[in-house]
């Protein structure tokens, strides 16, 4: 399982060029930014922000699942077994990204 990735155009602090960067998220927090031009990688220490964010995500999960159920019950029922099986691995990957330093 990979962490959520986004592409963004930023000015690199290493090569000083505006270029595309890969932005890695853990939950809703940016944990790493990598320049696709020179490969420079900036890892951010998000340990202090991670646990409160995780708590908020856990508290809001029932409401989010309920909304998905109301919006599209069949789609939720089809995806739920797979999500339940892969969630522990996704959480381990997320925690590894936070505490790997």
Secondary structure, 3 states (H helix, E strand, C coil): CCCCEEEEEEECCCCCCEEEEEEEEECCEEEEEEECCCCCEEECCCHHHHHHHHHHHHHHHHHHHHHHHHHCHHHHHHHHHHHHHHHHHHHHHHHHHHHCC
